[in-house]
Amino acid sequence: MDFAQLSLALAAAAAAGFLNVLAGGGSLLTMSALMLLGMDGATANGSNRVAICAQNVAAIMAFRRGGFQDFRLSLSLALCALPGAAAGAVFGARLASGYNYVLAAVMIAVMILMAAPSGNTDGGADKPRNLVLGHALTAAAGAYGGFIQAGVGFILMPILHKAMGLDLVRTNVHKVFIVLVYMPVSLAAYALNGKVDWWTGAVLAAGMSIGGWVGARLSLGKGEKLIRPVLYASLTAMTVRLLQGV
């Protein structure tokens, strides 16, 4: 990887980490950059997971310093996501690509769900509701995250915000914890299939850690006024790119 390629990877990783923590879809930036550098889709997907682990550790540290954490709920949700993530990763590591239109449909559905009124006048609360439904939906989201990963944040946000009634800052706190818990399992599935470039993953991890930290700090400082527009912009951009077959 020469200097220009390294710069591209780091810039894409920093932007991806920022987007992943605030909304989602950042993995499309890093995976597109890796494939532009000649990496196949499955290896790009696997290598990207190394960086996501680092990104979410940095984000959780930033959220914790800001006084936002609910370990018990985060862990119970993450454990529900874990089995599906493992199964999805085993399946995804054996595939290349070809599901752009399905993903685009999912992103459009998420956009509609997030825009729909929820009955919360303040945009969400600090205490969850519908715990059984939320955990069941998180289990399904885990399967998606293990299989594809790109855009899983968009799947988790309506579960946590709409179904469980949490505000968007707490939604992001739980989101990054859930992904961090299941990510090593899905990463192992890709590694066992020889679909991880560890050096490239380490480079991405440096950039995504910075982006994840900045995203978490801005999420705490600006709250829903920042998260919501970033979410809709990211959803729109991801849907357009998927429909274009990028």
C-alpha positions in Angstrom: 0.0 0.0 0.0 1.7 3.2 -1.2 1.3 6.7 0.4 -1.7 7.6 -1.9 -3.5 4.3 -1.1 -2.8 4.7 2.6 -4.1 8.2 2.6 -7.3 7.1 0.8 -7.8 4.2 3.2 -7.3 6.4 6.3 -9.6 9.2 5.0 -12.3 6.7 4.1 -11.9 5.0 7.5 -12.2 8.2 9.5 -15.3 9.3 7.6 -16.8 5.8 8.0 -16.2 5.7 11.8 -17.9 9.1 12.2 -20.9 8.0 10.1 -21.2 4.5 11.7 -21.5 6.0 15.2 -23.8 8.8 14.4 -26.0 6.9 12.0 -24.7 4.0 9.8 -23.5 3.2 6.3 -19.9 4.1 6.9 -18.8 0.6 5.9 -19.8 1.3 2.3 -17.0 4.0 2.2 -14.3 1.7 3.5 -15.4 -1.3 1.5 -15.6 0.8 -1.7 -12.2 2.1 -1.0 -10.7 -1.4 -0.5 -12.3 -2.8 -3.6 -11.0 0.3 -5.5 -7.6 -0.8 -4.4 -8.2 -4.3 -5.9 -9.5 -6.3 -2.9 -12.4 -8.7 -3.5 -15.7 -8.0 -1.8 -15.6 -10.8 0.8 -12.0 -9.9 1.9 -13.0 -6.2 2.1 -16.0 -7.2 4.2 -13.8 -9.3 6.5 -11.0 -6.7 6.8 -13.4 -4.0 7.5 -14.6 -5.8 10.6 -11.2 -5.5 12.3 -11.6 -1.7 12.1 -15.2 -1.8 13.3 -14.1 -3.4 16.5 -11.6 -0.6 17.2 -14.1 2.1 16.2 -16.7 0.8 18.6 -14.3 0.5 21.5 -13.3 4.2 20.9 -17.0 5.2 20.7 -18.0 3.3 23.9 -15.2 5.0 25.8 -16.3 8.4 24.6 -20.0 7.7 25.5 -18.9 6.4 28.9 -16.9 9.5 29.6 -20.0 11.5 28.8 -22.0 9.5 31.4 -24.0 7.5 28.9 -24.1 3.7 29.5 -26.5 1.0 30.4 -24.4 -2.1 30.5 -27.2 -4.5 31.4 -29.5 -3.6 28.5 -26.6 -3.3 26.0 -25.3 -6.8 27.0 -28.7 -8.5 26.9 -29.4 -7.1 23.4 -25.9 -8.0 22.2 -26.3 -11.6 23.4 -29.5 -11.9 21.4 -27.7 -10.6 18.3 -24.7 -13.0 18.8 -26.1 -16.4 17.4 -27.5 -14.8 14.3 -24.4 -12.8 13.7 -22.3 -16.0 13.8 -24.5 -17.8 11.4 -24.8 -14.9 9.0 -21.0 -14.4 9.0 -20.4 -18.1 8.1 -22.7 -17.7 5.2 -21.5 -14.3 4.1 -17.8 -15.3 4.1 -18.6 -17.8 1.3 -20.3 -15.3 -0.9 -19.0 -12.4 -3.1 -21.8 -9.8 -3.6 -24.9 -9.2 -5.6 -27.6 -8.0 -3.1 -27.6 -4.3 -3.8 -31.3 -4.0 -4.6 -32.3 -6.0 -1.5 -30.1 -3.7 0.6 -31.6 -0.6 -1.1 -35.1 -1.8 -0.3 -34.1 -2.3 3.3 -32.7 1.2 3.5 -35.8 2.7 2.1 -37.9 0.8 4.6 -35.7 2.0 7.5 -36.0 5.6 6.2 -39.8 5.3 6.3 -39.8 3.8 9.8 -37.5 6.5 11.2 -39.7 9.3 9.7 -43.0 7.8 11.0 -44.4 9.4 14.1 -43.7 7.3 17.3 -45.9 9.1 19.8 -42.9 10.4 21.7 -43.2 14.1 21.9 -39.5 14.5 23.0 -38.2 12.1 20.3 -37.4 9.3 22.7 -36.8 8.5 26.3 -34.0 7.2 28.5 -36.0 4.2 29.7 -36.8 1.3 27.2 -40.2 -0.1 26.5 -41.2 -3.3 24.5 -38.2 -5.2 25.8 -39.3 -8.6 24.4 -40.0 -7.2 20.9 -36.8 -5.2 21.0 -34.7 -8.2 21.9 -36.3 -10.4 19.2 -35.8 -7.7 16.5 -32.2 -7.3 17.6 -31.6 -11.0 17.1 -32.7 -10.7 13.5 -30.5 -7.6 13.1 -27.6 -9.7 14.3 -28.0 -12.1 11.5 -28.0 -9.2 9.0 -24.9 -7.7 10.6 -23.0 -11.0 10.5 -23.9 -11.6 6.9 -23.4 -8.2 5.3 -22.6 -5.6 8.1 -22.8 -2.5 5.9 -25.8 -0.6 7.0 -26.5 -2.6 10.2 -26.6 0.6 12.2 -29.6 1.7 10.1 -31.3 -1.6 11.0 -30.6 -1.2 14.8 -31.7 2.4 15.0 -35.4 2.0 14.4 -35.4 -1.1 16.7 -33.9 0.9 19.5 -35.5 4.3 18.8 -39.0 3.3 17.5 -39.7 -0.1 18.9 -38.0 0.5 22.3 -38.6 4.2 22.5 -35.0 5.3 23.3 -33.7 8.7 22.4 -31.2 8.8 19.6 -28.2 9.4 21.8 -28.9 6.3 23.9 -29.8 4.5 20.7 -26.3 5.0 19.5 -24.8 4.0 22.8 -26.5 0.6 22.6 -25.9 0.3 18.9 -22.1 0.4 19.1 -22.1 -2.0 22.1 -24.2 -4.5 20.3 -22.0 -4.5 17.2 -18.8 -4.7 19.3 -20.0 -7.8 21.1 -20.9 -9.8 18.0 -18.2 -8.5 15.7 -15.3 -10.7 17.0 -17.4 -13.8 16.3 -18.2 -12.7 12.7 -14.6 -11.6 12.2 -13.4 -15.1 13.2 -15.7 -16.6 10.6 -14.2 -14.5 7.9 -10.6 -15.1 9.2 -11.1 -18.9 9.1 -12.1 -18.6 5.5 -9.0 -16.6 4.7 -11.0 -13.4 4.0 -9.2 -11.0 6.3 -6.2 -8.8 5.4 -4.9 -7.9 8.9 -2.5 -5.1 7.9 -5.3 -3.4 5.9 -7.7 -3.9 8.8 -5.2 -2.3 11.2 -4.8 0.7 8.9 -8.6 1.1 8.8 -8.8 0.6 12.6 -6.6 3.7 13.1 -8.9 5.9 11.0 -12.2 4.5 12.2 -11.2 4.8 15.9 -10.6 8.5 15.4 -13.9 8.9 13.5 -15.8 6.8 16.0 -14.5 8.9 18.9 -15.4 12.2 17.2 -18.8 10.9 16.2 -19.6 9.8 19.8 -18.5 13.2 21.3 -20.5 15.1 18.8 -23.5 12.8 19.4 -23.3 13.7 23.1 -22.8 17.4 22.5 -25.3 18.0 19.7 -27.8 15.2 20.4 -30.8 14.6 18.1 -30.3 17.9 16.3 -27.2 16.4 14.7 -28.0 12.7 14.6 -31.3 12.9 12.8 -30.1 14.9 9.7 -26.9 12.8 9.5 -29.0 9.7 9.6 -31.3 10.8 6.8 -28.5 12.0 4.6 -26.6 8.8 5.1 -29.6 6.6 4.4 -30.3 8.6 1.2 -26.7 8.4 0.0 -26.5 4.7 0.7 -29.8 3.9 -1.1 -28.7 5.9 -4.2 -25.3 4.2 -4.3 -26.9 0.7 -4.0 -29.4 1.4 -6.7 -26.6 2.5 -9.0 -24.8 -0.8 -8.3 -21.8 0.8 -6.8 
